[in-house]
Amino acid sequence: MAHRLRLTISLFLLALLLSCQTGALPSAVPPSATPTALQPGPTLPSITLAPTAIATVTPTPIATLPPQELNGQTIEFWHPWPGAAAIQAQAMAEEFNASNPWGIRVQVRALGGNAALSDAAALALATGTAPDLIASTPDQINAWQKAGIPLVNLTPYLQDPTWGLSAAQQAEFYPTFWLENSNETGQWSVPALRTARVIYYNQTWANELGFPNPPRTPKEFRNIACASARSLRLDANPDNDGLGGWVLDSDALTLLGWLWAFDWQGIPATDNQTYTFQSSQAQAAFEFWRGLLDQNCAWVNRSVTPNQAFANRQAILFTGEAGDLSLQSRLMARANNQDAWVILPFPTQAQTSLLLTHGQSYALFASTPPRQLAAWAFTRWMLETSQHARLAQAADGLPLSRSAWDLLSTVRSTQTAWQPLMQSLEAARPAPALASWRTVRHLLEDAAWQLRQPYSSQEKIPAILQQLDAMSQEVQP
């Protein structure tokens, strides 16, 4: 185990180093879908949320620039979104270019994924060609800040009487998303797009097995998974024996969801503190995860994707991204599968919903005052309700604000798969924004790989958790 974990870290650091030395940037991924049009919707009942806190720093007034300095500025915007989200982001930039009164032009570069974006940004920063605006993950933004990369403190822009957002406008955004890159020194990013790690659940199949309600606890999740796997073993088709249940995956966010479902509290508050995996809660979560495999209630997929297995009725449950909801709808139609299905938050021991969110935020790299202000003008436009709701709709993303909730509710009112998730935003819990999470998540995935091997067992869990503690301390930035 130690050798494999050390190998993971070595390869990870090597890849990071090479990203600063390679010659060409990754090519953009061509978009592949057309975003759904978004129409204004009715106002829903208000949601009780705590007001959004604003960083308590003294803002520096934005210098008034002569119009000729701001007019005609060209800025670069990089993002990781593929498909329909990339199409929508490009269309929105073109709309801004055609309508903004300053003649600002935004050039968009779509990198097609978070890893490709990080690699391209590392090379650009090393060669002094960084973009003006980037949409990246909160942990990556914190890593840049921790490394001394010159990011722009957005607090003066947000609080500026001409260019900013009022306290009421800021409070419209869900605090979970707004505060991910906010600390005592200021606001270093603002939310761009959020999705969630979720559970895809076949309601029709579950009803046939005698489960009229979605799972509320890990135990109920296991009962449904085991019952569906048993039903395939007992049917007349020997080819599906060993299928059914949950398609087991080792994604770090999936494991984090189960750890939190068992009330694990091992994420440190800051990068100066250490992760704690050795605990009864983590032990219980890993035993649950391995137990599903030992009881033949989960299976490791090697021939088809989890999405396709779900569409083929080879799995009643799988963990995936909310952003794949449109893809799943197409796969179900292609498989002629008429089953009703939804996407669910993680069930917890306390019978509550745990919505594990993650995504990207807008951050500005320091340049010149005119270019920074031009980049902020585009960012502020993208933060308008109608704009960030359009992007969320195209990407099957979550609403970032209460007002976006209102707009998206009409579009998604006929998409029954969304309903459990739309009701769980108050329970949203973001993935760690710590710089260290960029490395620790790979350790967690490596531990899951080890645990799912045929030679592994529940007896090995304490040693795996001990090794996780040791390695996470070793790689702390």
C-alpha positions as CSV (number, residue, x, y, z in Angstrom):
1,M,0.0,0.0,0.0
2,A,2.8,2.4,1.0
3,H,4.6,1.8,-2.3
4,R,1.5,2.4,-4.4
5,L,0.6,5.6,-2.5
6,R,4.1,7.0,-2.9
7,L,4.0,6.1,-6.6
8,T,0.8,8.0,-7.0
9,I,2.3,11.1,-5.4
10,S,5.5,10.8,-7.4
11,L,3.5,10.6,-10.7
12,F,1.3,13.4,-9.6
13,L,4.1,15.8,-8.8
14,L,6.0,14.7,-12.0
15,A,2.9,15.6,-14.1
16,L,2.7,18.9,-12.4
17,L,6.3,19.6,-13.1
18,L,6.0,18.6,-16.8
19,S,3.0,20.8,-17.2
20,C,5.3,23.8,-16.7
21,Q,7.8,22.5,-19.2
22,T,5.8,21.3,-22.2
23,G,5.6,23.4,-25.3
24,A,2.1,23.6,-26.5
25,L,-1.1,24.2,-24.7
26,P,-3.8,21.5,-24.7
27,S,-6.2,22.1,-27.6
28,A,-9.7,23.1,-26.9
29,V,-12.4,20.4,-26.8
30,P,-15.0,21.1,-29.5
31,P,-18.5,21.6,-28.1
32,S,-21.0,18.8,-28.8
33,A,-24.5,20.0,-27.7
34,T,-26.8,22.9,-27.9
35,P,-27.9,24.6,-24.6
36,T,-31.6,24.6,-23.7
37,A,-33.2,28.0,-23.9
38,L,-34.1,29.5,-20.5
39,Q,-37.2,31.5,-19.9
40,P,-38.1,33.6,-16.8
41,G,-40.1,31.7,-14.2
42,P,-42.4,32.4,-11.3
43,T,-41.2,33.3,-7.9
44,L,-41.0,30.4,-5.5
45,P,-41.5,30.5,-1.8
46,S,-38.5,32.1,-0.1
47,I,-35.8,29.8,1.3
48,T,-34.5,30.5,4.8
49,L,-30.7,30.9,4.6
50,A,-28.2,32.8,6.6
51,P,-27.2,36.1,5.0
52,T,-24.0,36.0,3.0
53,A,-21.1,37.4,4.9
54,I,-18.8,39.9,3.1
55,A,-15.1,40.0,3.8
56,T,-14.3,42.4,6.6
57,V,-11.4,44.3,4.9
58,T,-11.1,48.0,4.1
59,P,-11.7,48.3,0.3
60,T,-9.3,50.1,-1.9
61,P,-11.3,52.4,-4.2
62,I,-10.9,51.5,-7.9
63,A,-9.2,54.3,-9.6
64,T,-11.3,56.1,-12.2
65,L,-9.8,55.3,-15.5
66,P,-10.0,57.6,-18.6
67,P,-12.6,56.1,-21.0
68,Q,-10.0,55.7,-23.7
69,E,-8.0,53.3,-21.4
70,L,-10.9,51.0,-20.8
71,N,-12.4,51.2,-24.2
72,G,-11.4,48.5,-26.7
73,Q,-9.6,46.3,-24.1
74,T,-9.2,42.7,-25.1
75,I,-9.1,40.1,-22.4
76,E,-8.7,36.3,-22.3
77,F,-11.1,34.1,-20.4
78,W,-10.2,30.4,-19.8
79,H,-12.6,27.8,-18.6
80,P,-12.7,23.9,-18.3
81,W,-16.3,23.3,-19.5
82,P,-17.0,21.0,-22.4
83,G,-20.1,20.4,-24.5
84,A,-23.2,22.5,-24.0
85,A,-21.6,24.6,-21.3
86,A,-18.7,25.5,-23.6
87,I,-21.2,26.5,-26.3
88,Q,-23.1,28.7,-23.9
89,A,-20.0,30.4,-22.5
90,Q,-18.8,31.2,-26.0
91,A,-22.3,32.6,-26.9
92,M,-22.4,34.7,-23.8
93,A,-19.0,36.1,-24.4
94,E,-20.0,37.0,-28.0
95,E,-23.2,38.6,-26.6
96,F,-21.2,40.7,-24.1
97,N,-18.7,41.7,-26.9
98,A,-21.6,43.0,-29.0
99,S,-23.4,44.8,-26.3
100,N,-21.0,46.2,-23.7
101,P,-20.7,50.0,-23.9
102,W,-16.9,50.0,-23.6
103,G,-16.0,47.9,-26.6
104,I,-14.4,45.3,-24.4
105,R,-13.7,42.1,-26.3
106,V,-13.5,38.7,-24.5
107,Q,-11.6,35.9,-26.1
108,V,-12.7,32.5,-24.8
109,R,-10.5,29.4,-24.5
110,A,-12.2,26.1,-23.6
111,L,-9.8,23.6,-22.2
112,G,-12.2,20.7,-21.8
113,G,-11.5,19.7,-18.1
114,N,-10.1,20.9,-14.8
115,A,-6.8,19.0,-15.2
116,A,-6.2,20.4,-18.7
117,L,-7.0,23.9,-17.4
118,S,-4.6,23.6,-14.5
119,D,-1.8,22.3,-16.8
120,A,-2.4,25.1,-19.2
121,A,-2.5,27.7,-16.5
122,A,0.8,26.4,-14.9
123,L,2.5,26.8,-18.3
124,A,1.0,30.2,-18.9
125,L,2.0,31.4,-15.4
126,A,5.6,30.1,-15.9
127,T,5.9,32.0,-19.2
128,G,4.1,35.2,-18.2
129,T,1.1,34.6,-20.5
130,A,-1.7,34.0,-18.0
131,P,-5.3,34.8,-18.9
132,D,-7.0,37.8,-17.4
133,L,-10.0,35.7,-16.1
134,I,-10.1,32.0,-15.3
135,A,-12.9,29.7,-14.1
136,S,-11.2,27.2,-11.8
137,T,-11.9,25.0,-8.8
138,P,-11.8,26.7,-5.3
139,D,-8.9,24.4,-4.2
140,Q,-6.8,25.3,-7.2
141,I,-7.5,29.0,-6.6
142,N,-6.4,28.6,-3.0
143,A,-3.3,26.8,-4.2
144,W,-2.4,29.7,-6.5
145,Q,-2.9,32.1,-3.6
146,K,-0.8,30.0,-1.3
147,A,2.0,29.8,-3.9
148,G,2.1,33.6,-4.2
149,I,0.5,33.7,-7.6
150,P,-0.7,37.3,-8.1
151,L,-4.5,37.0,-7.9
152,V,-6.7,40.1,-7.7
153,N,-8.6,40.7,-4.5
154,L,-12.2,41.2,-5.6
155,T,-13.4,42.9,-2.5
156,P,-12.6,46.5,-3.8
157,Y,-14.5,45.6,-7.0
158,L,-17.4,44.1,-5.2
159,Q,-17.8,47.1,-2.9
160,D,-17.1,49.8,-5.4
161,P,-20.2,52.1,-5.8
162,T,-19.9,52.1,-9.6
163,W,-18.6,48.7,-10.4
164,G,-19.6,46.6,-7.5
165,L,-22.5,44.5,-6.3
166,S,-24.7,45.7,-3.4
167,A,-24.9,43.8,-0.2
168,A,-28.4,42.6,-1.2
169,Q,-27.1,41.4,-4.6
170,Q,-24.3,39.5,-2.9
171,A,-26.7,38.0,-0.4
172,E,-28.8,36.5,-3.2
173,F,-26.1,34.0,-3.8
174,Y,-26.1,30.9,-1.6
175,P,-23.4,31.4,1.1
176,T,-22.1,27.8,0.5
177,F,-21.0,28.9,-3.0
178,W,-20.1,32.6,-2.4
179,L,-17.7,32.1,0.5
180,E,-15.5,29.2,-0.8
181,N,-12.6,31.5,-1.6
182,S,-13.3,34.2,1.0
183,N,-11.2,34.8,4.1
184,E,-10.1,37.6,6.4
185,T,-8.0,39.1,3.6
186,G,-10.7,39.5,1.1
187,Q,-12.8,37.8,-1.6
188,W,-10.5,36.0,-4.1
189,S,-13.1,34.5,-6.4
190,V,-16.8,34.5,-7.0
191,P,-18.9,31.4,-8.0
192,A,-19.2,30.6,-11.7
193,L,-20.7,27.1,-12.0
194,R,-21.6,24.4,-9.4
195,T,-22.6,20.8,-9.8
196,A,-23.0,17.9,-7.3
197,R,-21.8,14.3,-6.8
198,V,-25.1,12.5,-6.7
199,I,-26.7,9.1,-6.7
200,Y,-28.7,8.0,-9.7
201,Y,-31.7,5.9,-8.5
202,N,-34.1,3.7,-10.5
203,Q,-37.5,4.3,-8.9
204,T,-39.4,1.9,-11.0
205,W,-37.1,-1.0,-10.3
206,A,-37.1,-0.2,-6.6
207,N,-40.9,-0.1,-6.5
208,E,-41.0,-3.6,-8.1
209,L,-38.7,-4.8,-5.3
210,G,-40.9,-3.4,-2.6
211,F,-39.1,-0.1,-1.9
212,P,-41.5,2.7,-2.5
213,N,-39.2,5.4,-1.1
214,P,-35.7,6.5,-1.9
215,P,-33.0,5.5,0.6
216,R,-32.7,7.8,3.6
217,T,-29.8,6.0,5.3
218,P,-26.8,4.0,4.2
219,K,-28.6,0.9,5.5
220,E,-31.6,1.5,3.3
221,F,-29.2,2.1,0.4
222,R,-27.6,-1.3,1.0
223,N,-30.9,-3.0,1.3
224,I,-32.0,-1.7,-2.1
225,A,-28.7,-2.5,-3.7
226,C,-28.7,-6.0,-2.4
227,A,-32.3,-6.7,-3.3
228,S,-31.7,-5.7,-6.9
229,A,-28.5,-7.8,-7.2
230,R,-30.4,-10.7,-5.8
231,S,-33.2,-10.3,-8.2
232,L,-30.8,-10.7,-11.2
233,R,-29.1,-13.7,-9.7
234,L,-32.5,-15.4,-9.3
235,D,-33.9,-14.6,-12.8
236,A,-33.7,-16.8,-15.8
237,N,-30.8,-15.0,-17.4
238,P,-27.4,-16.3,-16.2
239,D,-25.5,-13.5,-18.1
240,N,-26.6,-10.8,-15.6
241,D,-25.5,-12.7,-12.5
242,G,-23.2,-10.5,-10.5
243,L,-24.8,-7.3,-11.8
244,G,-27.5,-5.2,-10.2
245,G,-27.0,-3.2,-7.1
246,W,-24.5,-0.3,-7.0
247,V,-21.8,0.2,-9.6
248,L,-18.9,0.7,-7.3
249,D,-16.5,3.6,-8.0
250,S,-13.4,5.0,-6.4
251,D,-13.9,8.7,-7.2
252,A,-12.6,10.8,-4.3
253,L,-15.9,12.7,-4.1
254,T,-17.9,9.5,-3.9
255,L,-15.7,8.3,-1.0
256,L,-15.9,11.8,0.6
257,G,-19.7,11.6,0.4
258,W,-19.8,8.3,2.2
259,L,-17.3,9.5,4.8
260,W,-19.5,12.5,5.5
261,A,-22.6,10.3,5.5
262,F,-21.1,8.6,8.5
263,D,-20.3,11.9,10.1
264,W,-16.5,11.9,9.5
265,Q,-15.0,15.2,10.7
266,G,-11.4,14.7,9.5
267,I,-11.1,17.6,7.1
268,P,-8.8,20.3,8.6
269,A,-9.9,23.9,8.9
270,T,-6.8,25.2,7.2
271,D,-3.9,24.0,5.1
272,N,-1.7,24.4,8.2
273,Q,-3.5,21.5,9.9
274,T,-3.6,17.8,9.1
275,Y,-6.3,15.4,7.9
276,T,-7.5,12.7,10.3
277,F,-8.6,9.5,8.7
278,Q,-8.2,7.2,11.7
279,S,-11.6,7.4,13.3
280,S,-14.6,5.3,14.1
281,Q,-16.6,7.2,11.5
282,A,-14.1,6.6,8.7
283,Q,-13.8,3.0,9.7
284,A,-17.6,2.6,9.5
285,A,-17.7,4.3,6.1
286,F,-15.0,2.1,4.6
287,E,-16.6,-1.0,6.1
288,F,-19.9,0.0,4.5
289,W,-18.1,0.5,1.1
290,R,-16.2,-2.7,1.2
291,G,-19.2,-4.6,2.7
292,L,-21.3,-3.8,-0.4
293,L,-18.7,-5.6,-2.5
294,D,-18.3,-8.6,-0.1
295,Q,-22.1,-9.1,0.0
296,N,-22.4,-9.0,-3.8
297,C,-24.5,-5.9,-3.6
298,A,-22.0,-3.8,-5.7
299,W,-19.9,-4.6,-8.7
300,V,-16.8,-3.2,-10.4
301,N,-17.7,-2.1,-13.9
302,R,-15.2,-2.9,-16.6
303,S,-17.2,-3.2,-19.9
304,V,-19.6,-0.3,-20.0
305,T,-19.9,3.1,-18.3
306,P,-21.9,3.3,-15.1
307,N,-24.4,5.6,-17.0
308,Q,-24.9,2.9,-19.6
309,A,-25.2,0.1,-17.0
310,F,-27.9,2.1,-15.4
311,A,-29.7,2.6,-18.7
312,N,-29.4,-1.2,-19.4
313,R,-31.0,-2.0,-16.0
314,Q,-27.7,-3.7,-14.9
315,A,-27.6,-1.4,-11.9
316,I,-30.2,0.2,-9.8
317,L,-27.8,2.8,-8.3
318,F,-24.7,4.5,-9.3
319,T,-22.8,7.6,-8.2
320,G,-22.1,10.2,-10.8
321,E,-22.3,13.9,-11.7
322,A,-25.5,15.9,-11.7
323,G,-24.1,17.5,-14.9
324,D,-24.6,14.1,-16.7
325,L,-28.4,14.3,-16.3
326,S,-29.1,15.2,-19.9
327,L,-26.6,12.4,-21.0
328,Q,-28.5,9.9,-18.8
329,S,-31.8,10.9,-20.4
330,R,-30.4,10.3,-23.8
331,L,-29.0,6.9,-22.8
332,M,-32.3,5.8,-21.3
333,A,-34.1,6.8,-24.5
334,R,-31.6,5.0,-26.6
335,A,-31.9,1.8,-24.5
336,N,-35.7,2.2,-24.7
337,N,-35.8,2.1,-20.9
338,Q,-39.1,3.7,-19.7
339,D,-38.2,3.4,-16.0
340,A,-38.7,6.5,-13.7
341,W,-35.5,7.7,-12.1
342,V,-34.1,10.5,-10.1
343,I,-30.8,11.9,-8.8
344,L,-30.4,11.9,-5.0
345,P,-28.1,13.5,-2.4
346,F,-26.1,11.0,-0.3
347,P,-28.2,9.3,2.5
348,T,-26.7,9.7,6.0
349,Q,-26.8,8.0,9.3
350,A,-28.9,10.8,10.6
351,Q,-31.6,10.3,7.9
352,T,-30.8,13.7,6.4
353,S,-29.7,14.7,2.9
354,L,-26.1,15.4,2.1
355,L,-25.6,17.3,-1.2
356,L,-21.9,17.3,-2.0
357,T,-21.2,20.2,-4.3
358,H,-18.2,21.2,-6.4
359,G,-17.4,23.3,-9.4
360,Q,-15.6,26.4,-10.6
361,S,-15.3,30.0,-9.5
362,Y,-14.1,33.1,-11.4
363,A,-10.7,34.5,-10.4
364,L,-8.6,37.3,-11.9
365,F,-4.9,37.2,-12.5
366,A,-3.2,40.5,-11.8
367,S,-2.3,42.5,-14.9
368,T,-2.9,46.2,-15.6
369,P,-5.7,48.3,-14.0
370,P,-7.6,48.7,-17.4
371,R,-7.4,44.9,-18.2
372,Q,-8.4,43.9,-14.6
373,L,-11.3,46.3,-14.7
374,A,-12.4,45.0,-18.1
375,A,-12.1,41.4,-16.8
376,W,-14.2,42.4,-13.8
377,A,-16.8,44.1,-16.0
378,F,-17.3,40.8,-17.9
379,T,-17.3,38.8,-14.6
380,R,-20.0,41.1,-13.1
381,W,-22.1,40.6,-16.2
382,M,-21.8,36.9,-15.9
383,L,-22.9,37.1,-12.3
384,E,-26.3,38.6,-13.3
385,T,-29.1,36.2,-12.6
386,S,-30.1,35.7,-16.2
387,Q,-26.5,34.9,-17.2
388,H,-25.5,32.5,-14.5
389,A,-28.9,30.7,-14.7
390,R,-28.3,30.3,-18.5
391,L,-24.9,28.7,-17.9
392,A,-26.3,26.5,-15.2
393,Q,-29.1,25.3,-17.4
394,A,-26.7,24.5,-20.3
395,A,-24.4,22.5,-17.9
396,D,-27.1,20.8,-15.9
397,G,-25.7,22.8,-13.0
398,L,-27.1,24.0,-9.7
399,P,-28.6,27.5,-9.3
400,L,-26.0,29.7,-7.6
401,S,-28.6,32.2,-6.2
402,R,-32.2,32.4,-5.0
403,S,-33.1,34.3,-8.1
404,A,-31.5,31.7,-10.4
405,W,-33.6,29.1,-8.5
406,D,-36.7,31.0,-9.6
407,L,-35.7,30.9,-13.2
408,L,-34.5,27.3,-13.3
409,S,-37.6,26.0,-11.4
410,T,-39.8,26.6,-14.5
411,V,-37.4,24.9,-16.9
412,R,-36.9,22.0,-14.7
413,S,-40.4,21.6,-13.4
414,T,-41.0,18.9,-16.0
415,Q,-37.7,17.2,-15.3
416,T,-38.7,15.0,-12.4
417,A,-35.2,13.6,-12.0
418,W,-34.2,17.1,-10.6
419,Q,-36.8,17.4,-7.9
420,P,-34.9,15.7,-5.0
421,L,-31.8,17.7,-5.7
422,M,-33.6,21.0,-6.0
423,Q,-35.1,20.4,-2.6
424,S,-31.6,19.8,-1.0
425,L,-29.7,23.1,-1.7
426,E,-30.0,24.0,2.0
427,A,-28.0,20.9,2.8
428,A,-25.3,21.6,0.3
429,R,-21.8,21.0,1.5
430,P,-18.9,21.9,-0.8
431,A,-15.9,19.7,-1.4
432,P,-12.8,21.0,0.4
433,A,-11.4,24.3,-1.0
434,L,-8.0,23.6,0.7
435,A,-4.9,23.6,-1.5
436,S,-4.0,20.3,0.0
437,W,-7.2,18.6,-1.2
438,R,-5.7,18.6,-4.7
439,T,-3.2,16.0,-3.5
440,V,-5.1,14.3,-0.7
441,R,-8.0,13.4,-3.1
442,H,-5.5,11.2,-5.1
443,L,-4.5,9.5,-1.9
444,L,-8.1,8.7,-1.1
445,E,-8.7,7.3,-4.5
446,D,-5.6,5.2,-4.2
447,A,-6.8,3.8,-0.9
448,A,-10.2,2.9,-2.4
449,W,-8.4,1.1,-5.3
450,Q,-6.5,-0.9,-2.7
451,L,-9.6,-1.7,-0.7
452,R,-11.6,-3.0,-3.7
453,Q,-8.9,-5.5,-4.7
454,P,-9.8,-9.2,-4.4
455,Y,-7.0,-9.8,-1.9
456,S,-8.2,-7.0,0.3
457,S,-10.7,-7.3,3.1
458,Q,-12.4,-5.3,5.9
459,E,-9.5,-6.4,8.2
460,K,-7.2,-4.2,6.2
461,I,-9.2,-1.0,6.7
462,P,-7.4,0.2,9.9
463,A,-4.0,-0.1,8.2
464,I,-5.3,1.7,5.1
465,L,-6.6,4.6,7.3
466,Q,-3.3,4.7,9.2
467,Q,-1.5,5.0,5.9
468,L,-3.8,7.7,4.7
469,D,-3.0,9.7,7.8
470,A,0.7,9.3,7.3
471,M,0.7,10.1,3.6
472,S,-1.6,13.1,3.9
473,Q,0.7,14.6,6.5
474,E,3.7,13.9,4.3
475,V,2.3,15.8,1.3
476,Q,0.9,18.8,3.2
477,P,1.9,21.9,1.2
